[in-house]
Amino acid sequence: MRRACASVSTVLALGLLLTGCGSGGEEPAQAAQRCDGTLSPAAVGALESVLGTKEFRSAGTGLEPTVKVLIEDQAREGRPPGHPAMCEVGTDADSRLGVTIGFRLYEDADLHDDGTQRTGAGRYLYAMGRETSTDNKTARVFLACSSPRLKGSETDPAPLEGMLTFEKPAKGAYPDNTPATREAYLTVLHSVTLAVVKELGCENDAGLGEKPVFQEKKWRGEQKP
């Protein structure tokens, strides 16, 4: 348990609203099994902060089925529509409150940083992967993956997108659009995405490090000529 407590302490240092590891020795281990075991201790703590609970329920297709679908999609012509989410984590208290994470292959037109100024809409850009952005509703990471498991990706890297969506009750509200909220989203999305690229065998983990990047970037529309 020392490693788990140390990781949660790291998240606390980032300003996320977390509780300590405490004496409930099995709770972090049980929570980490959500999302098919792809959640790091820091990601578990981040979910606790945005959902306001330590008790989760989870669903979704899981890691291996998600990777299988991505491989099949890369081998066919065109880009298929979306697939069921890899992971859905919600609260036992309210089944309509939760976080959903899914993956797909994207087109260049899906990228947000197209040269227009986006910060007016409250969305922030981060220096992770090809493009990463988040607000208090969704977080998205775009990567380029070269892997022997993805047809033709050795010369034309596969465009891989991971997306986290905060699901709120009809009469509920989204978390405040603060650095703590955005970093919590990025922590969860990074953890699950890293597990996907490792399972795919992406070269250099598709550019993802072992920890999420919280360094903000300017949108191209903000940059001086």
LINSULSUL-V822766 format. One record per residue. N is the residue number from 1. PSI is psi in whole degrees, 0 to 359 (999 if undefined). Layout:
# LINSULSUL-V822766
N;PSI  N;PSI
This chain:
# LINSULSUL-V822766
1;345  2;320  3;320  4;315  5;320  6;321  7;318  8;323  9;323  10;318  11;320  12;321  13;336  14;355  15;10  16;149  17;94  18;158  19;165  20;175  21;325  22;196  23;352  24;78  25;329  26;344  27;309  28;321  29;319  30;316  31;325  32;341  33;347  34;157  35;37  36;34  37;17  38;1  39;124  40;164  41;321  42;323  43;322  44;314  45;322  46;320  47;319  48;322  49;319  50;334  51;346  52;31  53;161  54;355  55;112  56;153  57;155  58;157  59;188  60;171  61;333  62;173  63;303  64;315  65;323  66;314  67;319  68;316  69;318  70;319  71;317  72;320  73;320  74;330  75;344  76;165  77;145  78;178  79;117  80;165  81;178  82;165  83;167  84;150  85;145  86;323  87;135  88;121  89;124  90;178  91;148  92;332  93;326  94;107  95;347  96;358  97;125  98;190  99;135  100;137  101;128  102;168  103;150  104;173  105;138  106;167  107;157  108;330  109;344  110;343  111;142  112;323  113;74  114;14  115;357  116;159  117;121  118;346  119;341  120;335  121;3  122;15  123;138  124;143  125;140  126;153  127;67  128;128  129;198  130;319  131;137  132;134  133;158  134;153  135;212  136;7  137;317  138;156  139;141  140;138  141;133  142;129  143;165  144;120  145;123  146;121  147;143  148;342  149;350  150;116  151;124  152;2  153;347  154;326  155;335  156;89  157;141  158;132  159;112  160;127  161;134  162;138  163;132  164;132  165;131  166;122  167;121  168;154  169;158  170;322  171;11  172;186  173;155  174;155  175;157  176;144  177;77  178;165  179;322  180;317  181;312  182;319  183;328  184;314  185;313  186;325  187;315  188;311  189;319  190;315  191;313  192;319  193;321  194;321  195;323  196;313  197;328  198;319  199;324  200;339  201;32  202;135  203;132  204;30  205;34  206;27  207;1  208;134  209;181  210;345  211;151  212;157  213;125  214;10  215;120  216;152  217;161  218;144  219;151  220;329  221;341  222;337  223;144  224;144  225;999
